Amino acid sequence: MCKTANKTATMAAQQLDQLLAQIALDHLFIETLATRNSDSLDFHDVSVWAVQSALMAAYQAGLAAGQNATSKATDQPTQQQAV
């Protein structure tokens, strides 16, 4: 893998981590998704409606990302069109 692709993959992974952390905070009131090696910090009681809300937020974010990727792909001319 070239450096540019590796950097892009790393940035995408960081963005995903940030998105998941924000969803956890907004919907589950979990301050961090980092493992802290303490049962009282790593395990949480959450309501089923909060889990549903968090899952819906993640699903919506995935839909939006897919639509953005699709629109970017259709906006770029193919090599045949560019020639």
C-alpha positions in Angstrom: 0.0 0.0 0.0 1.4 3.4 -0.9 1.9 6.1 1.7 -1.0 8.2 0.4 -3.5 5.3 0.6 -2.2 4.4 4.1 -2.6 8.0 5.3 -6.1 8.1 3.8 -7.1 4.8 5.5 -5.7 6.1 8.8 -7.6 9.3 8.5 -10.8 7.4 7.7 -10.3 5.2 10.8 -9.8 8.2 13.0 -12.9 9.8 11.6 -14.9 6.7 12.3 -13.5 6.5 15.8 -14.5 10.1 16.4 -18.0 9.5 15.0 -18.6 6.4 17.2 -17.3 8.3 20.3 -19.7 11.1 19.6 -22.6 8.8 19.1 -21.7 7.0 22.4 -21.6 10.3 24.2 -24.7 11.8 22.6 -27.0 8.7 22.9 -25.5 6.5 25.6 -23.8 9.1 27.8 -20.6 7.2 27.7 -17.6 9.6 27.9 -15.0 7.5 26.1 -14.8 4.2 24.2 -11.3 3.7 25.3 -10.6 0.6 27.5 -9.7 1.7 31.0 -9.3 -1.7 32.6 -11.9 -1.0 35.3 -15.3 -2.7 35.4 -16.9 0.5 36.8 -15.5 2.5 33.9 -15.7 -0.1 31.1 -19.2 -1.5 31.6 -22.4 0.7 31.5 -26.1 0.2 32.1 -28.0 1.7 29.3 -31.6 1.6 28.3 -32.8 -0.2 25.2 -34.2 3.0 23.7 -30.7 4.6 24.1 -29.2 1.6 22.3 -31.8 1.9 19.6 -31.1 5.6 19.3 -27.4 5.1 19.0 -27.8 2.3 16.4 -30.1 4.6 14.4 -27.5 7.4 14.5 -24.8 5.0 13.3 -27.1 3.7 10.6 -27.9 7.2 9.4 -24.2 8.2 9.4 -23.5 5.1 7.3 -26.2 6.0 4.8 -24.9 9.5 4.6 -21.4 8.3 4.0 -22.5 5.9 1.3 -24.5 8.6 -0.5 -21.5 11.0 -0.3 -19.2 8.3 -1.8 -21.7 7.5 -4.5 -22.2 11.2 -5.5 -18.4 11.8 -5.5 -18.0 8.7 -7.8 -20.7 9.9 -10.2 -19.3 13.4 -10.2 -15.8 12.3 -11.4 -15.5 11.7 -15.1 -14.4 8.2 -16.2 -11.2 7.9 -18.2 -13.2 7.4 -21.4 -15.2 10.6 -20.8 -12.0 12.6 -20.0 -10.4 11.6 -23.3 
